[in-house]
Amino acid sequence: MGTPPVPSFSGANIVKLTKGGASVLGGLKNLKDMNIADAIKARGGSGQNVNKIADWLRGKSVGDVANQAAQGNAEAKTAIKVLKEAKRLSEKY
């Protein structure tokens, strides 16, 4: 019968998290292969939340952004913060 199709995310690359990247993501490790913008929206965020992250990060996966945040990239840290707080930020207004 063949194998069932694997669900794909935007940019369906499998991301290898570094130890620091895994630490940055915490309980959101299951989102590591998802596009950061899609992940923010999936967690209840809005387009306005997505606009808070740097343009060059919007097409990257959550895992890539987490690895960069672990290396000290300030824009990547902001993107992860927006991802973690997406639901709360969307309910604010």
PyMOL Python script that loads the backbone (N, CA, C, O; Angstrom):
from pymol import cmd

cmd.read_pdbstr("""\
ATOM      1  N   MET A   1       0.792  -1.193   0.000  1.00  0.00           N
ATOM      2  CA  MET A   1       0.000   0.000   0.000  1.00  0.00           C
ATOM      3  C   MET A   1       0.839   1.263   0.000  1.00  0.00           C
ATOM      4  O   MET A   1       0.277   2.301  -0.350  1.00  0.00           O
ATOM      5  N   GLY A   2       2.058   1.299   0.335  1.00  0.00           N
ATOM      6  CA  GLY A   2       2.869   2.522   0.322  1.00  0.00           C
ATOM      7  C   GLY A   2       2.798   3.257   1.650  1.00  0.00           C
ATOM      8  O   GLY A   2       1.983   2.949   2.519  1.00  0.00           O
ATOM      9  N   THR A   3       3.654   4.207   1.770  1.00  0.00           N
ATOM     10  CA  THR A   3       3.713   4.965   3.015  1.00  0.00           C
ATOM     11  C   THR A   3       2.789   6.169   2.939  1.00  0.00           C
ATOM     12  O   THR A   3       2.590   6.739   1.866  1.00  0.00           O
ATOM     13  N   PRO A   4       2.221   6.557   4.082  1.00  0.00           N
ATOM     14  CA  PRO A   4       1.345   7.724   4.094  1.00  0.00           C
ATOM     15  C   PRO A   4       2.160   8.990   3.849  1.00  0.00           C
ATOM     16  O   PRO A   4       3.346   9.031   4.175  1.00  0.00           O
ATOM     17  N   PRO A   5       1.540  10.024   3.280  1.00  0.00           N
ATOM     18  CA  PRO A   5       2.266  11.263   3.036  1.00  0.00           C
ATOM     19  C   PRO A   5       2.670  11.933   4.348  1.00  0.00           C
ATOM     20  O   PRO A   5       1.940  11.881   5.337  1.00  0.00           O
ATOM     21  N   VAL A   6       3.821  12.550   4.339  1.00  0.00           N
ATOM     22  CA  VAL A   6       4.315  13.263   5.514  1.00  0.00           C
ATOM     23  C   VAL A   6       3.805  14.694   5.448  1.00  0.00           C
ATOM     24  O   VAL A   6       3.925  15.342   4.409  1.00  0.00           O
ATOM     25  N   PRO A   7       3.235  15.198   6.542  1.00  0.00           N
ATOM     26  CA  PRO A   7       2.767  16.580   6.502  1.00  0.00           C
ATOM     27  C   PRO A   7       3.945  17.519   6.267  1.00  0.00           C
ATOM     28  O   PRO A   7       5.018  17.329   6.838  1.00  0.00           O
ATOM     29  N   SER A   8       3.745  18.516   5.437  1.00  0.00           N
ATOM     30  CA  SER A   8       4.848  19.427   5.149  1.00  0.00           C
ATOM     31  C   SER A   8       4.526  20.820   5.645  1.00  0.00           C
ATOM     32  O   SER A   8       3.371  21.244   5.678  1.00  0.00           O
ATOM     33  N   PHE A   9       5.562  21.506   6.023  1.00  0.00           N
ATOM     34  CA  PHE A   9       5.456  22.897   6.431  1.00  0.00           C
ATOM     35  C   PHE A   9       6.108  23.727   5.343  1.00  0.00           C
ATOM     36  O   PHE A   9       6.778  23.176   4.469  1.00  0.00           O
ATOM     37  N   SER A  10       5.929  25.034   5.377  1.00  0.00           N
ATOM     38  CA  SER A  10       6.613  25.891   4.418  1.00  0.00           C
ATOM     39  C   SER A  10       8.107  25.700   4.622  1.00  0.00           C
ATOM     40  O   SER A  10       8.580  25.734   5.757  1.00  0.00           O
ATOM     41  N   GLY A  11       8.840  25.506   3.572  1.00  0.00           N
ATOM     42  CA  GLY A  11      10.279  25.279   3.692  1.00  0.00           C
ATOM     43  C   GLY A  11      10.532  23.990   4.438  1.00  0.00           C
ATOM     44  O   GLY A  11      11.233  23.993   5.450  1.00  0.00           O
ATOM     45  N   ALA A  12       9.986  22.902   3.971  1.00  0.00           N
ATOM     46  CA  ALA A  12       9.976  21.634   4.698  1.00  0.00           C
ATOM     47  C   ALA A  12      11.360  21.018   4.888  1.00  0.00           C
ATOM     48  O   ALA A  12      11.535  19.820   4.665  1.00  0.00           O
ATOM     49  N   ASN A  13      12.320  21.799   5.288  1.00  0.00           N
ATOM     50  CA  ASN A  13      13.639  21.256   5.603  1.00  0.00           C
ATOM     51  C   ASN A  13      13.644  20.822   7.056  1.00  0.00           C
ATOM     52  O   ASN A  13      13.090  21.502   7.920  1.00  0.00           O
ATOM     53  N   ILE A  14      14.268  19.696   7.318  1.00  0.00           N
ATOM     54  CA  ILE A  14      14.394  19.234   8.689  1.00  0.00           C
ATOM     55  C   ILE A  14      15.567  19.991   9.315  1.00  0.00           C
ATOM     56  O   ILE A  14      16.684  19.950   8.798  1.00  0.00           O
ATOM     57  N   VAL A  15      15.313  20.672  10.413  1.00  0.00           N
ATOM     58  CA  VAL A  15      16.306  21.524  11.048  1.00  0.00           C
ATOM     59  C   VAL A  15      16.940  20.791  12.217  1.00  0.00           C
ATOM     60  O   VAL A  15      16.248  20.176  13.028  1.00  0.00           O
ATOM     61  N   LYS A  16      18.248  20.861  12.294  1.00  0.00           N
ATOM     62  CA  LYS A  16      18.986  20.291  13.416  1.00  0.00           C
ATOM     63  C   LYS A  16      19.185  21.393  14.448  1.00  0.00           C
ATOM     64  O   LYS A  16      19.907  22.359  14.199  1.00  0.00           O
ATOM     65  N   LEU A  17      18.549  21.250  15.597  1.00  0.00           N
ATOM     66  CA  LEU A  17      18.698  22.239  16.652  1.00  0.00           C
ATOM     67  C   LEU A  17      20.012  22.033  17.385  1.00  0.00           C
ATOM     68  O   LEU A  17      20.397  20.902  17.683  1.00  0.00           O
ATOM     69  N   THR A  18      20.696  23.130  17.674  1.00  0.00           N
ATOM     70  CA  THR A  18      21.867  23.054  18.536  1.00  0.00           C
ATOM     71  C   THR A  18      21.366  22.953  19.976  1.00  0.00           C
ATOM     72  O   THR A  18      20.176  23.139  20.230  1.00  0.00           O
ATOM     73  N   LYS A  19      22.244  22.667  20.897  1.00  0.00           N
ATOM     74  CA  LYS A  19      21.842  22.585  22.296  1.00  0.00           C
ATOM     75  C   LYS A  19      21.272  23.930  22.761  1.00  0.00           C
ATOM     76  O   LYS A  19      20.268  23.979  23.471  1.00  0.00           O
ATOM     77  N   GLY A  20      21.927  25.010  22.350  1.00  0.00           N
ATOM     78  CA  GLY A  20      21.450  26.342  22.711  1.00  0.00           C
ATOM     79  C   GLY A  20      20.114  26.658  22.054  1.00  0.00           C
ATOM     80  O   GLY A  20      19.238  27.264  22.671  1.00  0.00           O
ATOM     81  N   GLY A  21      19.961  26.239  20.784  1.00  0.00           N
ATOM     82  CA  GLY A  21      18.703  26.466  20.071  1.00  0.00           C
ATOM     83  C   GLY A  21      17.547  25.741  20.731  1.00  0.00           C
ATOM     84  O   GLY A  21      16.443  26.276  20.836  1.00  0.00           O
ATOM     85  N   ALA A  22      17.807  24.514  21.178  1.00  0.00           N
ATOM     86  CA  ALA A  22      16.769  23.739  21.873  1.00  0.00           C
ATOM     87  C   ALA A  22      16.395  24.410  23.186  1.00  0.00           C
ATOM     88  O   ALA A  22      15.229  24.416  23.580  1.00  0.00           O
ATOM     89  N   SER A  23      17.385  24.972  23.855  1.00  0.00           N
ATOM     90  CA  SER A  23      17.147  25.663  25.117  1.00  0.00           C
ATOM     91  C   SER A  23      16.304  26.919  24.900  1.00  0.00           C
ATOM     92  O   SER A  23      15.410  27.217  25.691  1.00  0.00           O
ATOM     93  N   VAL A  24      16.593  27.651  23.826  1.00  0.00           N
ATOM     94  CA  VAL A  24      15.843  28.867  23.510  1.00  0.00           C
ATOM     95  C   VAL A  24      14.380  28.539  23.229  1.00  0.00           C
ATOM     96  O   VAL A  24      13.490  29.268  23.670  1.00  0.00           O
ATOM     97  N   LEU A  25      14.120  27.458  22.506  1.00  0.00           N
ATOM     98  CA  LEU A  25      12.747  27.096  22.149  1.00  0.00           C
ATOM     99  C   LEU A  25      11.960  26.516  23.313  1.00  0.00           C
ATOM    100  O   LEU A  25      10.748  26.712  23.401  1.00  0.00           O
ATOM    101  N   GLY A  26      12.623  25.818  24.189  1.00  0.00           N
ATOM    102  CA  GLY A  26      11.926  25.221  25.321  1.00  0.00           C
ATOM    103  C   GLY A  26      10.843  24.260  24.869  1.00  0.00           C
ATOM    104  O   GLY A  26      11.130  23.300  24.153  1.00  0.00           O
ATOM    105  N   GLY A  27       9.611  24.498  25.271  1.00  0.00           N
ATOM    106  CA  GLY A  27       8.486  23.618  24.958  1.00  0.00           C
ATOM    107  C   GLY A  27       7.968  23.748  23.538  1.00  0.00           C
ATOM    108  O   GLY A  27       7.024  23.052  23.166  1.00  0.00           O
ATOM    109  N   LEU A  28       8.555  24.613  22.745  1.00  0.00           N
ATOM    110  CA  LEU A  28       8.088  24.809  21.378  1.00  0.00           C
ATOM    111  C   LEU A  28       8.949  24.079  20.359  1.00  0.00           C
ATOM    112  O   LEU A  28       8.922  24.411  19.174  1.00  0.00           O
ATOM    113  N   LYS A  29       9.713  23.091  20.805  1.00  0.00           N
ATOM    114  CA  LYS A  29      10.600  22.349  19.899  1.00  0.00           C
ATOM    115  C   LYS A  29       9.840  21.673  18.764  1.00  0.00           C
ATOM    116  O   LYS A  29      10.402  21.444  17.692  1.00  0.00           O
ATOM    117  N   ASN A  30       8.581  21.356  18.988  1.00  0.00           N
ATOM    118  CA  ASN A  30       7.790  20.697  17.941  1.00  0.00           C
ATOM    119  C   ASN A  30       7.538  21.614  16.740  1.00  0.00           C
ATOM    120  O   ASN A  30       7.126  21.136  15.683  1.00  0.00           O
ATOM    121  N   LEU A  31       7.776  22.915  16.881  1.00  0.00           N
ATOM    122  CA  LEU A  31       7.575  23.869  15.790  1.00  0.00           C
ATOM    123  C   LEU A  31       8.857  24.134  15.004  1.00  0.00           C
ATOM    124  O   LEU A  31       8.844  24.955  14.088  1.00  0.00           O
ATOM    125  N   LYS A  32       9.951  23.471  15.330  1.00  0.00           N
ATOM    126  CA  LYS A  32      11.269  23.801  14.789  1.00  0.00           C
ATOM    127  C   LYS A  32      11.365  23.759  13.271  1.00  0.00           C
ATOM    128  O   LYS A  32      12.181  24.482  12.699  1.00  0.00           O
ATOM    129  N   ASP A  33      10.569  22.947  12.604  1.00  0.00           N
ATOM    130  CA  ASP A  33      10.639  22.837  11.148  1.00  0.00           C
ATOM    131  C   ASP A  33       9.674  23.785  10.435  1.00  0.00           C
ATOM    132  O   ASP A  33       9.675  23.858   9.206  1.00  0.00           O
ATOM    133  N   MET A  34       8.864  24.499  11.187  1.00  0.00           N
ATOM    134  CA  MET A  34       7.873  25.406  10.611  1.00  0.00           C
ATOM    135  C   MET A  34       8.491  26.767  10.312  1.00  0.00           C
ATOM    136  O   MET A  34       9.434  27.190  10.980  1.00  0.00           O
ATOM    137  N   ASN A  35       7.958  27.439   9.316  1.00  0.00           N
ATOM    138  CA  ASN A  35       8.363  28.808   9.010  1.00  0.00           C
ATOM    139  C   ASN A  35       7.985  29.684  10.207  1.00  0.00           C
ATOM    140  O   ASN A  35       6.903  29.523  10.771  1.00  0.00           O
ATOM    141  N   ILE A  36       8.871  30.613  10.600  1.00  0.00           N
ATOM    142  CA  ILE A  36       8.632  31.429  11.800  1.00  0.00           C
ATOM    143  C   ILE A  36       7.334  32.240  11.691  1.00  0.00           C
ATOM    144  O   ILE A  36       6.584  32.338  12.661  1.00  0.00           O
ATOM    145  N   ALA A  37       7.069  32.815  10.521  1.00  0.00           N
ATOM    146  CA  ALA A  37       5.843  33.614  10.348  1.00  0.00           C
ATOM    147  C   ALA A  37       4.598  32.735  10.484  1.00  0.00           C
ATOM    148  O   ALA A  37       3.623  33.122  11.129  1.00  0.00           O
ATOM    149  N   ASP A  38       4.640  31.549   9.872  1.00  0.00           N
ATOM    150  CA  ASP A  38       3.504  30.624   9.971  1.00  0.00           C
ATOM    151  C   ASP A  38       3.306  30.143  11.403  1.00  0.00           C
ATOM    152  O   ASP A  38       2.174  29.971  11.853  1.00  0.00           O
ATOM    153  N   ALA A  39       4.407  29.926  12.119  1.00  0.00           N
ATOM    154  CA  ALA A  39       4.330  29.453  13.502  1.00  0.00           C
ATOM    155  C   ALA A  39       3.692  30.511  14.403  1.00  0.00           C
ATOM    156  O   ALA A  39       2.900  30.186  15.287  1.00  0.00           O
ATOM    157  N   ILE A  40       4.043  31.773  14.173  1.00  0.00           N
ATOM    158  CA  ILE A  40       3.447  32.853  14.970  1.00  0.00           C
ATOM    159  C   ILE A  40       1.940  32.894  14.740  1.00  0.00           C
ATOM    160  O   ILE A  40       1.165  33.026  15.687  1.00  0.00           O
ATOM    161  N   LYS A  41       1.529  32.780  13.476  1.00  0.00           N
ATOM    162  CA  LYS A  41       0.100  32.795  13.165  1.00  0.00           C
ATOM    163  C   LYS A  41      -0.601  31.554  13.711  1.00  0.00           C
ATOM    164  O   LYS A  41      -1.743  31.640  14.162  1.00  0.00           O
ATOM    165  N   ALA A  42       0.069  30.403  13.676  1.00  0.00           N
ATOM    166  CA  ALA A  42      -0.520  29.165  14.184  1.00  0.00           C
ATOM    167  C   ALA A  42      -0.740  29.232  15.693  1.00  0.00           C
ATOM    168  O   ALA A  42      -1.640  28.581  16.224  1.00  0.00           O
ATOM    169  N   ARG A  43       0.074  30.012  16.372  1.00  0.00           N
ATOM    170  CA  ARG A  43      -0.078  30.163  17.823  1.00  0.00           C
ATOM    171  C   ARG A  43      -1.039  31.279  18.199  1.00  0.00           C
ATOM    172  O   ARG A  43      -1.147  31.637  19.372  1.00  0.00           O
ATOM    173  N   GLY A  44      -1.738  31.833  17.214  1.00  0.00           N
ATOM    174  CA  GLY A  44      -2.756  32.838  17.503  1.00  0.00           C
ATOM    175  C   GLY A  44      -2.310  34.258  17.246  1.00  0.00           C
ATOM    176  O   GLY A  44      -3.063  35.198  17.497  1.00  0.00           O
ATOM    177  N   GLY A  45      -1.099  34.433  16.749  1.00  0.00           N
ATOM    178  CA  GLY A  45      -0.603  35.774  16.469  1.00  0.00           C
ATOM    179  C   GLY A  45      -1.235  36.342  15.211  1.00  0.00           C
ATOM    180  O   GLY A  45      -1.908  35.635  14.461  1.00  0.00           O
ATOM    181  N   SER A  46      -1.012  37.616  14.994  1.00  0.00           N
ATOM    182  CA  SER A  46      -1.585  38.298  13.836  1.00  0.00           C
ATOM    183  C   SER A  46      -0.477  38.713  12.876  1.00  0.00           C
ATOM    184  O   SER A  46       0.707  38.527  13.158  1.00  0.00           O
ATOM    185  N   GLY A  47      -0.868  39.266  11.760  1.00  0.00           N
ATOM    186  CA  GLY A  47       0.103  39.799  10.818  1.00  0.00           C
ATOM    187  C   GLY A  47       0.918  40.915  11.444  1.00  0.00           C
ATOM    188  O   GLY A  47       2.085  41.104  11.100  1.00  0.00           O
ATOM    189  N   GLN A  48       0.316  41.648  12.354  1.00  0.00           N
ATOM    190  CA  GLN A  48       1.024  42.716  13.051  1.00  0.00           C
ATOM    191  C   GLN A  48       2.158  42.132  13.898  1.00  0.00           C
ATOM    192  O   GLN A  48       3.233  42.725  13.991  1.00  0.00           O
ATOM    193  N   ASN A  49       1.922  40.981  14.509  1.00  0.00           N
ATOM    194  CA  ASN A  49       2.979  40.312  15.275  1.00  0.00           C
ATOM    195  C   ASN A  49       4.111  39.884  14.354  1.00  0.00           C
ATOM    196  O   ASN A  49       5.283  40.033  14.698  1.00  0.00           O
ATOM    197  N   VAL A  50       3.768  39.354  13.186  1.00  0.00           N
ATOM    198  CA  VAL A  50       4.767  38.916  12.214  1.00  0.00           C
ATOM    199  C   VAL A  50       5.602  40.109  11.748  1.00  0.00           C
ATOM    200  O   VAL A  50       6.805  39.979  11.524  1.00  0.00           O
ATOM    201  N   ASN A  51       4.966  41.263  11.604  1.00  0.00           N
ATOM    202  CA  ASN A  51       5.686  42.452  11.155  1.00  0.00           C
ATOM    203  C   ASN A  51       6.714  42.943  12.166  1.00  0.00           C
ATOM    204  O   ASN A  51       7.579  43.744  11.815  1.00  0.00           O
ATOM    205  N   LYS A  52       6.641  42.484  13.407  1.00  0.00           N
ATOM    206  CA  LYS A  52       7.610  42.880  14.426  1.00  0.00           C
ATOM    207  C   LYS A  52       8.959  42.200  14.239  1.00  0.00           C
ATOM    208  O   LYS A  52       9.963  42.655  14.787  1.00  0.00           O
ATOM    209  N   ILE A  53       8.991  41.109  13.464  1.00  0.00           N
ATOM    210  CA  ILE A  53      10.267  40.416  13.272  1.00  0.00           C
ATOM    211  C   ILE A  53      10.945  40.930  12.005  1.00  0.00           C
ATOM    212  O   ILE A  53      10.289  41.416  11.084  1.00  0.00           O
ATOM    213  N   ALA A  54      12.265  40.814  11.980  1.00  0.00           N
ATOM    214  CA  ALA A  54      13.061  41.316  10.859  1.00  0.00           C
ATOM    215  C   ALA A  54      12.673  40.624   9.557  1.00  0.00           C
ATOM    216  O   ALA A  54      12.379  39.429   9.536  1.00  0.00           O
ATOM    217  N   ASP A  55      12.679  41.397   8.468  1.00  0.00           N
ATOM    218  CA  ASP A  55      12.291  40.867   7.151  1.00  0.00           C
ATOM    219  C   ASP A  55      13.096  39.630   6.770  1.00  0.00           C
ATOM    220  O   ASP A  55      12.537  38.664   6.251  1.00  0.00           O
ATOM    221  N   TRP A  56      14.390  39.649   7.022  1.00  0.00           N
ATOM    222  CA  TRP A  56      15.252  38.556   6.580  1.00  0.00           C
ATOM    223  C   TRP A  56      15.006  37.272   7.372  1.00  0.00           C
ATOM    224  O   TRP A  56      15.444  36.200   6.955  1.00  0.00           O
ATOM    225  N   LEU A  57      14.317  37.365   8.499  1.00  0.00           N
ATOM    226  CA  LEU A  57      14.026  36.170   9.306  1.00  0.00           C
ATOM    227  C   LEU A  57      12.691  35.527   8.938  1.00  0.00           C
ATOM    228  O   LEU A  57      12.472  34.359   9.261  1.00  0.00           O
ATOM    229  N   ARG A  58      11.806  36.244   8.283  1.00  0.00           N
ATOM    230  CA  ARG A  58      10.439  35.760   8.048  1.00  0.00           C
ATOM    231  C   ARG A  58      10.373  34.479   7.235  1.00  0.00           C
ATOM    232  O   ARG A  58       9.437  33.700   7.414  1.00  0.00           O
ATOM    233  N   GLY A  59      11.313  34.232   6.362  1.00  0.00           N
ATOM    234  CA  GLY A  59      11.293  33.029   5.544  1.00  0.00           C
ATOM    235  C   GLY A  59      12.039  31.857   6.161  1.00  0.00           C
ATOM    236  O   GLY A  59      12.068  30.772   5.581  1.00  0.00           O
ATOM    237  N   LYS A  60      12.639  32.053   7.320  1.00  0.00           N
ATOM    238  CA  LYS A  60      13.440  31.008   7.953  1.00  0.00           C
ATOM    239  C   LYS A  60      12.580  30.134   8.868  1.00  0.00           C
ATOM    240  O   LYS A  60      11.497  30.530   9.298  1.00  0.00           O
ATOM    241  N   SER A  61      13.088  28.946   9.150  1.00  0.00           N
ATOM    242  CA  SER A  61      12.369  28.049  10.049  1.00  0.00           C
ATOM    243  C   SER A  61      12.583  28.479  11.498  1.00  0.00           C
ATOM    244  O   SER A  61      13.538  29.191  11.812  1.00  0.00           O
ATOM    245  N   VAL A  62      11.692  28.044  12.366  1.00  0.00           N
ATOM    246  CA  VAL A  62      11.791  28.353  13.793  1.00  0.00           C
ATOM    247  C   VAL A  62      13.118  27.830  14.347  1.00  0.00           C
ATOM    248  O   VAL A  62      13.758  28.499  15.158  1.00  0.00           O
ATOM    249  N   GLY A  63      13.533  26.636  13.911  1.00  0.00           N
ATOM    250  CA  GLY A  63      14.792  26.062  14.389  1.00  0.00           C
ATOM    251  C   GLY A  63      15.994  26.897  13.994  1.00  0.00           C
ATOM    252  O   GLY A  63      16.894  27.108  14.806  1.00  0.00           O
ATOM    253  N   ASP A  64      16.024  27.381  12.744  1.00  0.00           N
ATOM    254  CA  ASP A  64      17.122  28.243  12.298  1.00  0.00           C
ATOM    255  C   ASP A  64      17.185  29.521  13.125  1.00  0.00           C
ATOM    256  O   ASP A  64      18.261  29.953  13.539  1.00  0.00           O
ATOM    257  N   VAL A  65      16.029  30.115  13.358  1.00  0.00           N
ATOM    258  CA  VAL A  65      15.962  31.354  14.132  1.00  0.00           C
ATOM    259  C   VAL A  65      16.402  31.095  15.580  1.00  0.00           C
ATOM    260  O   VAL A  65      17.112  31.910  16.169  1.00  0.00           O
ATOM    261  N   ALA A  66      15.983  29.967  16.149  1.00  0.00           N
ATOM    262  CA  ALA A  66      16.373  29.621  17.514  1.00  0.00           C
ATOM    263  C   ALA A  66      17.887  29.420  17.614  1.00  0.00           C
ATOM    264  O   ALA A  66      18.507  29.868  18.578  1.00  0.00           O
ATOM    265  N   ASN A  67      18.480  28.755  16.631  1.00  0.00           N
ATOM    266  CA  ASN A  67      19.927  28.563  16.637  1.00  0.00           C
ATOM    267  C   ASN A  67      20.650  29.903  16.572  1.00  0.00           C
ATOM    268  O   ASN A  67      21.661  30.096  17.246  1.00  0.00           O
ATOM    269  N   GLN A  68      20.137  30.828  15.764  1.00  0.00           N
ATOM    270  CA  GLN A  68      20.754  32.156  15.672  1.00  0.00           C
ATOM    271  C   GLN A  68      20.569  32.937  16.968  1.00  0.00           C
ATOM    272  O   GLN A  68      21.471  33.659  17.389  1.00  0.00           O
ATOM    273  N   ALA A  69      19.415  32.799  17.597  1.00  0.00           N
ATOM    274  CA  ALA A  69      19.168  33.471  18.880  1.00  0.00           C
ATOM    275  C   ALA A  69      20.124  32.951  19.942  1.00  0.00           C
ATOM    276  O   ALA A  69      20.609  33.714  20.778  1.00  0.00           O
ATOM    277  N   ALA A  70      20.393  31.659  19.908  1.00  0.00           N
ATOM    278  CA  ALA A  70      21.312  31.061  20.873  1.00  0.00           C
ATOM    279  C   ALA A  70      22.738  31.586  20.683  1.00  0.00           C
ATOM    280  O   ALA A  70      23.528  31.611  21.626  1.00  0.00           O
ATOM    281  N   GLN A  71      23.058  32.002  19.459  1.00  0.00           N
ATOM    282  CA  GLN A  71      24.380  32.562  19.178  1.00  0.00           C
ATOM    283  C   GLN A  71      24.442  34.045  19.506  1.00  0.00           C
ATOM    284  O   GLN A  71      25.495  34.665  19.357  1.00  0.00           O
ATOM    285  N   GLY A  72      23.330  34.625  19.952  1.00  0.00           N
ATOM    286  CA  GLY A  72      23.329  36.008  20.402  1.00  0.00           C
ATOM    287  C   GLY A  72      22.745  37.023  19.437  1.00  0.00           C
ATOM    288  O   GLY A  72      22.844  38.224  19.689  1.00  0.00           O
ATOM    289  N   ASN A  73      22.143  36.586  18.346  1.00  0.00           N
ATOM    290  CA  ASN A  73      21.555  37.514  17.384  1.00  0.00           C
ATOM    291  C   ASN A  73      20.316  38.163  18.003  1.00  0.00           C
ATOM    292  O   ASN A  73      19.349  37.480  18.340  1.00  0.00           O
ATOM    293  N   ALA A  74      20.357  39.501  18.148  1.00  0.00           N
ATOM    294  CA  ALA A  74      19.279  40.229  18.821  1.00  0.00           C
ATOM    295  C   ALA A  74      17.955  40.147  18.051  1.00  0.00           C
ATOM    296  O   ALA A  74      16.896  40.011  18.663  1.00  0.00           O
ATOM    297  N   GLU A  75      18.005  40.227  16.718  1.00  0.00           N
ATOM    298  CA  GLU A  75      16.772  40.156  15.933  1.00  0.00           C
ATOM    299  C   GLU A  75      16.138  38.775  16.042  1.00  0.00           C
ATOM    300  O   GLU A  75      14.913  38.654  16.084  1.00  0.00           O
ATOM    301  N   ALA A  76      16.960  37.742  16.087  1.00  0.00           N
ATOM    302  CA  ALA A  76      16.449  36.375  16.241  1.00  0.00           C
ATOM    303  C   ALA A  76      15.828  36.191  17.627  1.00  0.00           C
ATOM    304  O   ALA A  76      14.805  35.520  17.765  1.00  0.00           O
ATOM    305  N   LYS A  77      16.442  36.783  18.647  1.00  0.00           N
ATOM    306  CA  LYS A  77      15.882  36.705  20.004  1.00  0.00           C
ATOM    307  C   LYS A  77      14.507  37.361  20.046  1.00  0.00           C
ATOM    308  O   LYS A  77      13.585  36.847  20.679  1.00  0.00           O
ATOM    309  N   THR A  78      14.378  38.494  19.370  1.00  0.00           N
ATOM    310  CA  THR A  78      13.089  39.185  19.318  1.00  0.00           C
ATOM    311  C   THR A  78      12.039  38.321  18.623  1.00  0.00           C
ATOM    312  O   THR A  78      10.896  38.250  19.074  1.00  0.00           O
ATOM    313  N   ALA A  79      12.425  37.663  17.526  1.00  0.00           N
ATOM    314  CA  ALA A  79      11.492  36.807  16.789  1.00  0.00           C
ATOM    315  C   ALA A  79      10.997  35.658  17.664  1.00  0.00           C
ATOM    316  O   ALA A  79       9.809  35.334  17.644  1.00  0.00           O
ATOM    317  N   ILE A  80      11.894  35.040  18.432  1.00  0.00           N
ATOM    318  CA  ILE A  80      11.499  33.940  19.323  1.00  0.00           C
ATOM    319  C   ILE A  80      10.589  34.464  20.428  1.00  0.00           C
ATOM    320  O   ILE A  80       9.630  33.797  20.818  1.00  0.00           O
ATOM    321  N   LYS A  81      10.888  35.655  20.928  1.00  0.00           N
ATOM    322  CA  LYS A  81      10.041  36.249  21.965  1.00  0.00           C
ATOM    323  C   LYS A  81       8.630  36.488  21.431  1.00  0.00           C
ATOM    324  O   LYS A  81       7.647  36.206  22.117  1.00  0.00           O
ATOM    325  N   VAL A  82       8.530  37.010  20.203  1.00  0.00           N
ATOM    326  CA  VAL A  82       7.216  37.234  19.586  1.00  0.00           C
ATOM    327  C   VAL A  82       6.495  35.903  19.404  1.00  0.00           C
ATOM    328  O   VAL A  82       5.293  35.811  19.655  1.00  0.00           O
ATOM    329  N   LEU A  83       7.219  34.869  18.970  1.00  0.00           N
ATOM    330  CA  LEU A  83       6.625  33.540  18.803  1.00  0.00           C
ATOM    331  C   LEU A  83       6.056  33.031  20.125  1.00  0.00           C
ATOM    332  O   LEU A  83       4.926  32.544  20.167  1.00  0.00           O
ATOM    333  N   LYS A  84       6.818  33.140  21.185  1.00  0.00           N
ATOM    334  CA  LYS A  84       6.372  32.624  22.487  1.00  0.00           C
ATOM    335  C   LYS A  84       5.190  33.407  23.039  1.00  0.00           C
ATOM    336  O   LYS A  84       4.343  32.850  23.738  1.00  0.00           O
ATOM    337  N   GLU A  85       5.130  34.701  22.727  1.00  0.00           N
ATOM    338  CA  GLU A  85       4.075  35.540  23.285  1.00  0.00           C
ATOM    339  C   GLU A  85       2.950  35.836  22.292  1.00  0.00           C
ATOM    340  O   GLU A  85       2.113  36.700  22.555  1.00  0.00           O
ATOM    341  N   ALA A  86       2.918  35.139  21.166  1.00  0.00           N
ATOM    342  CA  ALA A  86       1.962  35.452  20.097  1.00  0.00           C
ATOM    343  C   ALA A  86       0.519  35.452  20.580  1.00  0.00           C
ATOM    344  O   ALA A  86      -0.236  36.363  20.240  1.00  0.00           O
ATOM    345  N   LYS A  87       0.122  34.478  21.347  1.00  0.00           N
ATOM    346  CA  LYS A  87      -1.272  34.400  21.805  1.00  0.00           C
ATOM    347  C   LYS A  87      -1.595  35.567  22.714  1.00  0.00           C
ATOM    348  O   LYS A  87      -2.640  36.200  22.563  1.00  0.00           O
ATOM    349  N   ARG A  88      -0.722  35.856  23.646  1.00  0.00           N
ATOM    350  CA  ARG A  88      -0.957  36.961  24.571  1.00  0.00           C
ATOM    351  C   ARG A  88      -0.995  38.292  23.826  1.00  0.00           C
ATOM    352  O   ARG A  88      -1.848  39.134  24.107  1.00  0.00           O
ATOM    353  N   LEU A  89      -0.076  38.486  22.879  1.00  0.00           N
ATOM    354  CA  LEU A  89      -0.033  39.741  22.130  1.00  0.00           C
ATOM    355  C   LEU A  89      -1.286  39.935  21.287  1.00  0.00           C
ATOM    356  O   LEU A  89      -1.755  41.062  21.127  1.00  0.00           O
ATOM    357  N   SER A  90      -1.832  38.854  20.748  1.00  0.00           N
ATOM    358  CA  SER A  90      -3.025  38.982  19.913  1.00  0.00           C
ATOM    359  C   SER A  90      -4.251  39.321  20.735  1.00  0.00           C
ATOM    360  O   SER A  90      -5.199  39.905  20.211  1.00  0.00           O
ATOM    361  N   GLU A  91      -4.255  38.970  22.006  1.00  0.00           N
ATOM    362  CA  GLU A  91      -5.401  39.246  22.877  1.00  0.00           C
ATOM    363  C   GLU A  91      -5.329  40.633  23.520  1.00  0.00           C
ATOM    364  O   GLU A  91      -6.291  41.079  24.144  1.00  0.00           O
ATOM    365  N   LYS A  92      -4.199  41.306  23.369  1.00  0.00           N
ATOM    366  CA  LYS A  92      -3.982  42.581  24.051  1.00  0.00           C
ATOM    367  C   LYS A  92      -4.930  43.668  23.568  1.00  0.00           C
ATOM    368  O   LYS A  92      -5.382  44.492  24.364  1.00  0.00           O
ATOM    369  N   TYR A  93      -5.237  43.681  22.279  1.00  0.00           N
ATOM    370  CA  TYR A  93      -6.062  44.777  21.722  1.00  0.00           C
ATOM    371  C   TYR A  93      -7.344  44.266  21.152  1.00  0.00           C
ATOM    372  O   TYR A  93      -8.150  45.047  20.647  1.00  0.00           O
TER     373      TYR A  93
END
""", "prot")
cmd.dss("prot")
cmd.show_as("cartoon", "prot")
cmd.util.cbc("prot")
cmd.orient("prot")
